[in-house]
Amino acid sequence: VTVVYVLTNVAFYTTLTVPEVLGSEAVAVTFAKVLYGPMAFMIPVFVAMSTFGGVNGILLTSSRLFYAGACEGQMPEIFSMIQVDKMTPAPAVLVSAFLSLCYLCSSDIFSLINYVGFATWVSIGLAVFCLPYLRWKHPEWERPIRVQLIFPIIYIIASIFITIVPMIASPVETGIGTAIIMTGIPVYFIFVAWKDKPAFIKKMLGIATEFLQKLIMVLPKD
């Protein structure tokens, strides 16, 4: 993948002039117009196909994050349940789709990229940071797959750079991205960390969970 991206950029910069690159809103489209002429429309088509393929993969993986978190007791119980016919984590897929639709309410695609991109890199960077931290804090733990520490360290450094630059360039968007991350705090404390809930709240949550189970026909994985 890295070789393909490098060669693509080499093709761009050897075909286009500096003013063309700087003045283009979509370098790939400008490159296609210069090189392919009337067939340049194929570049946006291929980009759209690649985007839909990426969205398909993200939808499958992101919903599994909700499912895995719920199985570990870190998310509401309903997200750990499986659809009885398709054997898929339907509640996790639906909440992922709902959040995606909420993001589409933004009319500024660049701000949306900054919101979600910042939140994504902070989350991934913190997750990768756990590797060297746990290696240092709990060296006695069994590790079936042992990763060389140089790789997570490089990734963490890159994540720090990618998150600090937007903080300086777009502080408002990064602040909103941070707020998006913080919205998970009340969900965690209300549904997971708060063990001694009043009886009426437990009853309401039980009724809501049972209603959703019947609505989308899901059951606990066990």
C-alpha positions as CSV (number, residue, x, y, z in Angstrom):
1,V,0.0,0.0,0.0
2,T,2.8,2.4,0.9
3,V,4.5,1.7,-2.5
4,V,1.2,2.4,-4.4
5,Y,0.7,5.7,-2.5
6,V,4.3,6.8,-3.1
7,L,4.2,6.0,-6.8
8,T,0.9,7.8,-7.1
9,N,2.3,11.0,-5.7
10,V,5.4,10.6,-7.9
11,A,3.0,10.4,-10.9
12,F,1.2,13.5,-9.8
13,Y,4.3,15.7,-9.3
14,T,6.0,14.6,-12.4
15,T,2.9,15.2,-14.6
16,L,1.6,18.5,-13.1
17,T,3.4,21.8,-12.6
18,V,3.6,23.4,-9.1
19,P,1.0,26.0,-9.9
20,E,-1.4,23.3,-11.1
21,V,-0.9,21.3,-7.9
22,L,-1.3,24.3,-5.6
23,G,-4.4,25.6,-7.5
24,S,-6.2,22.3,-7.8
25,E,-9.0,21.4,-5.4
26,A,-8.6,17.7,-6.4
27,V,-5.1,16.9,-7.6
28,A,-6.2,13.5,-8.9
29,V,-8.9,15.0,-11.1
30,T,-6.5,17.6,-12.5
31,F,-4.0,14.8,-13.2
32,A,-6.6,12.8,-15.0
33,K,-7.7,15.7,-17.2
34,V,-4.1,16.3,-18.2
35,L,-3.3,12.6,-18.8
36,Y,-6.6,11.0,-19.9
37,G,-8.6,13.8,-21.4
38,P,-12.2,12.8,-22.0
39,M,-11.8,9.7,-19.8
40,A,-10.9,11.8,-16.8
41,F,-14.4,11.1,-15.3
42,M,-13.2,7.7,-14.4
43,I,-11.1,9.0,-11.5
44,P,-14.1,10.3,-9.5
45,V,-15.9,7.0,-10.3
46,F,-13.0,5.0,-8.9
47,V,-12.7,7.3,-5.9
48,A,-16.4,6.8,-5.1
49,M,-16.0,3.0,-5.5
50,S,-13.0,3.0,-3.1
51,T,-14.9,5.2,-0.7
52,F,-17.9,2.9,-0.6
53,G,-15.6,-0.1,-0.1
54,G,-13.9,1.7,2.8
55,V,-17.2,2.6,4.4
56,N,-18.3,-1.0,4.2
57,G,-15.2,-2.1,6.0
58,I,-15.5,0.7,8.6
59,L,-19.1,-0.2,9.3
60,L,-18.2,-3.8,9.9
61,T,-15.3,-3.0,12.2
62,S,-16.7,0.0,14.1
63,S,-19.9,-1.8,15.1
64,R,-17.7,-4.7,16.5
65,L,-16.1,-2.1,18.8
66,F,-19.4,-1.5,20.4
67,Y,-20.1,-5.2,20.6
68,A,-16.7,-6.1,22.1
69,G,-17.0,-3.3,24.6
70,A,-20.4,-4.5,25.7
71,C,-19.1,-8.0,26.0
72,E,-16.5,-6.7,28.4
73,G,-19.1,-4.9,30.4
74,Q,-17.9,-1.4,29.2
75,M,-21.0,-0.6,27.1
76,P,-24.8,-1.0,27.6
77,E,-25.8,-4.7,27.6
78,I,-28.0,-4.4,24.5
79,F,-24.9,-3.9,22.3
80,S,-23.6,-7.4,23.3
81,M,-26.6,-9.2,21.8
82,I,-26.8,-11.1,18.6
83,Q,-29.6,-11.1,16.0
84,V,-31.2,-14.6,16.1
85,D,-31.4,-15.2,12.3
86,K,-28.4,-13.4,10.9
87,M,-26.1,-14.1,13.9
88,T,-24.8,-10.5,13.7
89,P,-24.5,-7.8,16.4
90,A,-27.5,-5.9,15.1
91,P,-27.8,-3.4,17.9
92,A,-24.1,-2.4,17.5
93,V,-24.5,-2.1,13.7
94,L,-27.7,0.0,14.1
95,V,-26.1,2.5,16.6
96,S,-23.1,2.8,14.3
97,A,-25.3,3.6,11.4
98,F,-27.3,6.1,13.5
99,L,-24.2,7.9,14.5
100,S,-23.1,8.0,10.9
101,L,-26.4,9.6,9.9
102,C,-25.9,12.2,12.7
103,Y,-22.5,13.1,11.3
104,L,-24.1,13.8,7.9
105,C,-26.1,16.6,9.4
106,S,-23.0,18.7,9.2
107,S,-22.9,20.9,6.0
108,D,-19.2,21.5,6.2
109,I,-17.3,18.3,5.2
110,F,-13.9,19.7,6.1
111,S,-15.1,20.5,9.7
112,L,-16.6,17.0,9.9
113,I,-13.3,15.5,8.9
114,N,-11.5,17.5,11.6
115,Y,-14.1,16.5,14.2
116,V,-14.0,12.8,13.5
117,G,-10.4,12.6,12.4
118,F,-9.1,14.2,15.6
119,A,-11.3,12.0,17.8
120,T,-10.3,8.9,15.9
121,W,-6.5,9.6,16.2
122,V,-6.8,10.4,19.9
123,S,-8.7,7.2,20.6
124,I,-6.3,5.0,18.5
125,G,-3.2,6.7,19.9
126,L,-4.4,6.1,23.5
127,A,-5.2,2.5,22.6
128,V,-1.8,1.9,21.1
129,F,-0.2,3.6,24.1
130,C,-1.6,0.8,26.2
131,L,0.9,-1.6,24.6
132,P,4.1,-0.2,26.0
133,Y,2.4,0.8,29.2
134,L,1.1,-2.7,30.0
135,R,4.4,-4.2,28.8
136,W,6.1,-2.1,31.5
137,K,3.4,-2.4,34.2
138,H,2.6,-6.0,33.8
139,P,5.5,-7.9,32.2
140,E,4.3,-11.1,33.8
141,W,1.1,-11.3,31.6
142,E,0.9,-13.9,29.0
143,R,1.1,-12.5,25.4
144,P,0.3,-14.9,22.6
145,I,1.2,-12.2,20.1
146,R,4.3,-10.2,21.2
147,V,4.8,-7.0,19.2
148,Q,8.2,-5.3,19.0
149,L,8.0,-2.1,21.0
150,I,9.5,0.1,18.3
151,F,6.3,-0.2,16.2
152,P,3.8,1.1,18.8
153,I,6.3,3.8,19.8
154,I,6.6,5.1,16.2
155,Y,2.8,4.9,15.9
156,I,2.4,6.9,19.2
157,I,4.8,9.6,18.0
158,A,2.9,9.9,14.7
159,S,-0.4,10.1,16.6
160,I,0.9,12.9,18.8
161,F,2.0,14.8,15.8
162,I,-1.3,14.3,13.9
163,T,-3.3,15.4,17.0
164,I,-1.2,18.4,18.0
165,V,-1.1,20.0,14.5
166,P,-5.0,20.3,14.3
167,M,-5.0,21.7,17.8
168,I,-2.9,24.6,16.6
169,A,-4.5,25.0,13.1
170,S,-8.2,24.4,14.0
171,P,-8.7,24.8,17.8
172,V,-12.5,25.1,17.5
173,E,-12.9,21.9,15.4
174,T,-10.5,19.9,17.7
175,G,-12.5,21.2,20.7
176,I,-15.7,19.9,19.2
177,G,-13.9,16.6,18.5
178,T,-12.8,16.4,22.1
179,A,-16.5,17.1,23.2
180,I,-17.6,14.2,20.9
181,I,-15.2,11.9,22.8
182,M,-16.4,13.2,26.2
183,T,-20.0,12.3,25.3
184,G,-19.1,8.7,26.2
185,I,-18.3,9.6,29.8
186,P,-21.9,10.0,31.0
187,V,-23.0,6.9,29.0
188,Y,-20.2,4.9,30.8
189,F,-21.0,6.1,34.3
190,I,-24.8,5.8,34.0
191,F,-25.0,2.4,32.3
192,V,-21.8,0.7,33.4
193,A,-19.9,2.2,36.4
194,W,-23.0,3.0,38.4
195,K,-23.7,-0.3,40.1
196,D,-26.0,0.7,42.9
197,K,-28.7,2.3,40.8
198,P,-32.1,2.9,42.3
199,A,-34.6,0.1,41.7
200,F,-36.8,2.2,39.4
201,I,-33.9,3.0,37.1
202,K,-32.9,-0.6,36.9
203,K,-36.5,-1.5,36.1
204,M,-36.6,1.2,33.4
205,L,-33.4,0.0,31.8
206,G,-34.6,-3.6,32.0
207,I,-37.8,-2.7,30.2
208,A,-35.9,-0.7,27.6
209,T,-33.5,-3.6,27.0
210,E,-36.4,-6.1,26.7
211,F,-38.3,-3.9,24.3
212,L,-35.2,-3.5,22.1
213,Q,-34.6,-7.3,22.2
214,K,-38.2,-7.9,20.9
215,L,-38.0,-5.1,18.4
216,I,-34.8,-6.3,16.6
217,M,-35.0,-10.0,17.7
218,V,-31.7,-10.2,19.6
219,L,-30.4,-12.4,22.4
220,P,-27.3,-12.6,24.6
221,K,-24.5,-14.3,22.8
222,D,-24.4,-17.2,25.3
